[in-house]
């Protein structure tokens, strides 16, 4: 199917639907975000309605950095740069610059599509990138591939992530079973910025074997991910019964994962879903350089993750 011109489509613009077997996903024009995903009648994402605005980063693509940049201020190649403070309450720049930009549809079939956006030079980020996101449904679930190329003439700092909220159909996430195959987590200060790394063993942050979340509050980056033979780390959120759930697999270009239980959100969204955010770098990478990608002119970057539903509610 050929690309369609953008239209009104409500608060998030055009709604592009994908189907494969019993699966259905919806991607929106605004930010190229993933609005909805279901399999065999089960809703797997705590997303948003077609006639509603995006809240709390739901399904959004985080480019050219995920998470936070402290004070929005960083130094790169001898230049002091200041980003807009999009999280003013903590004096941070958060989740990149393309969340509220319309993305254009490049191509589309019944079960796959690609959207793209140009990140033009602007205050705080004087670099030129072309970014695309491909969404594809197959028998195993939903695969997302985000590509970026530096089309400018200067080196550019770069990071990427995505912000889906998982649900297992419970009113609150407390009884859901979480598995995170990570050996370490990043400690943070009151502004959500990393101040150190520590092993999870023997702490309340050890989710290497599945256990209920209970009342635990998480807004935590996990590192030291254990991967399978295909190079994938798999985070699992399961229904309290253990009979069904969703795996978030972290592939090429993913170096850490942020898990957020939504405790700071207002009702009715508070603790309704668990954000499992694949990231190429942790918070504050523009300032610390931790896992930061530097794109030379012409360089490309690929970032791949996906969702795999499993089990049955019956």
C-alpha positions as CSV (number, residue, x, y, z in Angstrom):
1,X,0.0,0.0,0.0
2,X,1.3,3.5,-0.8
3,X,2.0,6.2,1.8
4,X,-1.0,8.4,2.6
5,X,-0.8,12.1,3.3
6,X,-1.1,13.2,6.9
7,X,-4.6,14.3,8.1
8,X,-6.4,15.5,11.1
9,X,-7.1,12.1,12.8
10,X,-7.7,13.6,16.2
11,X,-5.0,14.6,18.8
12,X,-2.4,12.1,17.5
13,X,-3.1,12.5,13.8
14,X,-3.4,9.6,11.4
15,X,-4.0,6.1,12.8
16,X,-2.2,3.3,11.0
17,X,-3.4,-0.2,11.7
18,X,-1.5,-3.5,11.3
19,X,-3.0,-7.0,11.4
20,X,-1.6,-10.5,11.4
21,X,-3.6,-13.5,12.5
22,X,-5.2,-12.6,15.8
23,X,-2.8,-9.6,16.4
24,X,-3.6,-6.0,15.9
25,X,-1.4,-3.0,16.4
26,X,-1.9,0.8,15.8
27,X,0.8,3.3,15.2
28,X,0.0,7.1,15.2
29,X,1.3,10.0,13.1
30,X,2.3,12.1,16.2
31,X,5.7,10.9,17.3
32,X,5.4,7.7,15.3
33,X,4.1,6.2,18.6
34,X,2.8,2.8,19.3
35,X,-0.8,3.4,20.5
36,X,-2.3,-0.1,20.8
37,X,-1.3,-3.8,20.6
38,X,-3.5,-6.8,21.2
39,X,-3.3,-10.6,20.5
40,X,-6.3,-13.0,20.3
41,X,-8.5,-10.5,22.0
42,X,-6.2,-9.6,24.9
43,X,-5.0,-6.0,25.2
44,X,-1.3,-6.2,25.9
45,X,-0.4,-2.4,26.1
46,X,-1.9,0.2,28.4
47,X,-2.0,2.6,25.6
48,X,-4.4,5.4,24.7
49,X,-7.6,5.9,22.7
50,X,-7.7,7.2,19.1
51,X,-9.5,10.3,20.2
52,X,-7.2,11.0,23.3
53,X,-3.8,12.7,23.6
54,X,-0.7,10.8,24.6
55,X,0.0,10.9,28.3
56,X,3.0,9.8,30.4
57,X,5.1,9.0,27.3
58,X,2.9,6.0,26.3
59,X,4.4,4.2,23.3
60,X,6.5,7.1,22.3
61,X,9.8,7.0,20.5
62,X,12.6,8.7,22.4
63,X,15.1,10.3,20.0
64,X,17.9,11.5,20.1
65,X,18.1,10.5,23.8
66,X,16.0,8.4,26.2
67,X,15.3,9.3,29.7
68,X,16.9,12.5,31.2
69,X,19.7,15.0,30.6
70,X,20.4,16.8,33.9
71,X,19.8,20.5,33.6
72,X,19.5,20.0,29.9
73,X,23.1,21.1,29.7
74,X,25.9,19.1,28.2
75,X,29.3,19.7,26.5
76,X,30.0,18.0,23.1
77,X,33.1,18.6,20.9
78,X,34.1,21.7,22.7
79,X,30.6,23.3,22.7
80,X,28.4,24.0,25.7
81,X,24.8,23.2,24.7
82,X,21.5,23.8,26.4
83,X,18.4,21.7,25.7
84,X,14.8,22.9,26.5
85,X,13.8,21.8,30.0
86,X,10.9,19.5,29.2
87,X,10.8,18.2,32.7
88,X,10.8,21.5,34.6
89,X,9.9,20.1,37.9
90,X,13.2,18.3,38.0
91,X,15.1,20.7,35.9
92,X,15.8,18.1,33.2
93,X,15.4,17.6,29.5
94,X,13.5,14.4,29.0
95,X,12.9,11.8,26.3
96,X,14.3,13.6,23.2
97,X,12.9,15.9,20.6
98,X,10.6,14.0,18.3
99,X,7.8,13.0,20.6
100,X,5.5,15.8,19.5
101,X,6.5,15.9,15.8
102,X,4.3,14.5,13.1
103,X,6.1,11.5,11.4
104,X,5.5,10.7,7.8
105,X,4.4,7.3,6.5
106,X,7.0,5.8,4.1
107,X,5.3,2.5,3.2
108,X,2.7,0.2,4.5
109,X,1.3,-3.3,4.1
110,X,-1.3,-5.3,6.0
111,X,1.2,-6.3,8.7
112,X,4.1,-3.8,8.5
113,X,4.8,-0.1,8.0
114,X,7.6,2.4,8.2
115,X,7.4,6.0,9.5
116,X,10.1,8.6,9.4
117,X,11.0,12.1,10.7
118,X,13.8,14.6,10.1
119,X,15.4,16.0,13.2
120,X,16.6,19.4,12.1
121,X,19.3,21.4,13.9
122,X,17.8,23.4,16.8
123,X,18.8,25.1,20.1
124,X,20.6,22.5,22.2
125,X,20.9,20.0,19.4
126,X,22.5,21.6,16.3
127,X,22.7,18.3,14.4
128,X,20.8,16.9,11.4
129,X,19.4,13.3,11.6
130,X,17.0,11.2,9.5
131,X,15.2,8.7,11.7
132,X,12.8,5.9,10.7
133,X,10.8,3.4,12.7
134,X,9.6,0.1,11.2
135,X,6.8,-1.9,12.9
136,X,6.1,-5.5,11.8
137,X,3.8,-8.2,13.0
138,X,4.6,-11.9,12.4
139,X,3.7,-15.2,14.1
140,X,6.1,-14.3,17.0
141,X,4.6,-10.9,17.8
142,X,5.6,-7.3,17.1
143,X,9.1,-6.2,16.0
144,X,10.3,-2.6,16.1
145,X,13.4,-1.4,14.2
146,X,14.5,2.2,14.7
147,X,17.2,3.5,12.3
148,X,19.0,6.8,12.4
149,X,21.5,8.3,10.0
150,X,23.6,11.4,10.5
151,X,22.9,13.5,7.3
152,X,24.7,16.6,8.6
153,X,28.3,17.7,8.5
154,X,29.2,17.4,12.2
155,X,29.5,14.6,14.7
156,X,26.3,14.1,16.7
157,X,25.6,12.5,20.1
158,X,22.8,10.0,19.9
159,X,20.6,7.7,22.0
160,X,17.2,6.1,21.4
161,X,14.5,4.3,23.4
162,X,10.8,3.6,23.4
163,X,8.2,3.8,26.1
164,X,5.4,1.2,26.0
165,X,3.3,0.3,29.1
166,X,2.4,-3.3,29.5
167,X,-0.7,-4.6,31.0
168,X,-1.8,-8.1,32.0
169,X,-5.5,-7.1,32.4
170,X,-5.4,-6.3,36.2
171,X,-6.6,-3.1,37.7
172,X,-3.2,-2.5,39.3
173,X,0.2,-4.1,38.6
174,X,0.8,-5.2,42.2
175,X,0.0,-8.8,41.6
176,X,1.7,-9.0,38.2
177,X,4.8,-11.2,38.0
178,X,7.9,-9.4,36.7
179,X,11.1,-11.0,35.4
180,X,14.1,-8.8,34.5
181,X,17.3,-10.7,33.5
182,X,19.7,-8.0,34.8
183,X,22.6,-8.3,37.2
184,X,22.8,-4.6,38.1
185,X,20.7,-1.5,38.5
186,X,21.5,2.2,38.5
187,X,21.0,4.2,41.7
188,X,19.5,7.7,41.1
189,X,19.2,11.0,42.8
190,X,16.0,12.9,43.5
191,X,16.0,14.2,39.9
192,X,16.2,10.7,38.4
193,X,19.8,11.0,37.4
194,X,22.3,8.1,37.9
195,X,24.7,8.3,40.8
196,X,26.1,4.8,40.8
197,X,25.6,1.2,39.8
198,X,25.1,-1.7,42.2
199,X,24.4,-5.5,41.9
200,X,20.8,-6.5,42.3
201,X,21.6,-9.7,44.2
202,X,20.3,-9.7,47.7
203,X,18.2,-6.5,47.1
204,X,14.6,-5.7,46.4
205,X,15.6,-5.0,42.8
206,X,16.4,-8.6,42.0
207,X,13.8,-9.8,39.5
208,X,16.0,-12.5,37.8
209,X,13.3,-15.0,38.9
210,X,9.7,-14.0,38.5
211,X,8.0,-12.5,41.5
212,X,5.0,-10.2,42.2
213,X,5.7,-6.5,42.1
214,X,3.7,-6.0,45.3
215,X,3.8,-2.4,46.5
216,X,7.4,-1.9,45.1
217,X,7.9,1.4,43.3
218,X,10.2,1.2,40.3
219,X,11.6,3.9,38.1
220,X,14.8,2.0,37.6
221,X,17.4,1.4,34.9
222,X,18.6,-2.2,34.8
223,X,22.0,-3.1,33.3
224,X,24.2,-6.1,32.9
225,X,21.5,-7.9,30.9
226,X,21.7,-11.6,30.4
227,X,21.1,-12.5,26.8
228,X,20.1,-15.7,24.9
229,X,21.9,-17.3,22.0
230,X,20.2,-14.8,19.6
231,X,21.7,-11.8,21.6
232,X,18.3,-11.0,23.1
233,X,17.5,-10.1,26.7
234,X,13.9,-10.8,27.7
235,X,11.8,-8.9,30.3
236,X,8.5,-10.7,31.1
237,X,5.3,-9.3,32.7
238,X,2.9,-12.2,33.5
239,X,-0.6,-12.4,34.9
240,X,-0.8,-13.4,38.6
241,X,-2.1,-16.8,37.4
242,X,1.1,-17.3,35.4
243,X,-1.0,-18.5,32.5
244,X,-0.3,-15.6,30.1
245,X,1.7,-12.5,29.7
246,X,4.0,-10.5,27.4
247,X,7.7,-10.7,26.8
248,X,9.7,-7.6,25.8
249,X,12.8,-8.7,24.0
250,X,15.8,-6.4,23.7
251,X,17.9,-6.9,20.6
252,X,20.4,-5.0,18.5
253,X,21.4,-1.6,19.9
254,X,19.8,-2.1,23.3
255,X,22.1,-1.7,26.3
256,X,19.7,-1.2,29.3
257,X,16.1,-1.2,30.2
258,X,14.1,1.2,32.4
259,X,11.2,-0.3,34.3
260,X,8.6,2.2,35.7
261,X,5.5,1.2,37.7
262,X,3.8,4.5,37.2
263,X,3.7,5.6,40.9
264,X,4.0,9.3,40.0
265,X,1.1,9.3,37.6
266,X,-2.3,10.7,38.5
267,X,-5.4,8.5,38.8
268,X,-6.7,6.5,37.0
269,X,-3.3,5.9,35.3
270,X,-1.3,5.3,38.5
271,X,0.2,1.7,38.6
272,X,-2.2,0.6,35.9
273,X,0.6,-0.6,33.7
274,X,4.4,-1.2,33.8
275,X,6.5,0.7,31.4
276,X,9.3,-1.5,30.0
277,X,11.6,0.9,28.1
278,X,14.3,-0.5,25.8
279,X,17.1,2.0,25.7
280,X,20.4,2.3,23.9
281,X,21.9,4.3,26.8
282,X,20.9,5.2,30.4
283,X,19.8,8.6,31.7
284,X,22.2,11.5,31.4
285,X,24.4,9.8,28.8
286,X,24.9,13.2,27.0
287,X,26.7,14.4,30.1
288,X,28.4,11.2,31.3
289,X,29.1,9.5,28.0
290,X,27.9,6.2,29.3
291,X,27.0,4.0,26.4
292,X,26.5,7.1,24.3
293,X,26.6,6.7,20.5
294,X,28.5,9.3,18.5
295,X,27.4,9.4,14.9
296,X,30.0,10.6,12.4
297,X,28.6,12.2,9.3
298,X,27.0,9.4,7.3
299,X,27.0,7.0,10.2
300,X,23.9,4.8,10.8
301,X,22.5,3.3,14.0
302,X,20.0,0.4,14.4
303,X,17.9,-0.3,17.5
304,X,15.7,-3.4,17.6
305,X,13.2,-4.6,20.2
306,X,9.8,-6.3,20.2
307,X,6.8,-7.8,22.0
308,X,5.9,-11.5,22.1
309,X,2.6,-12.5,23.7
310,X,2.4,-16.0,25.2
311,X,-0.1,-18.2,27.0
312,X,-3.9,-18.2,27.2
313,X,-6.3,-16.5,29.6
314,X,-8.5,-19.6,29.4
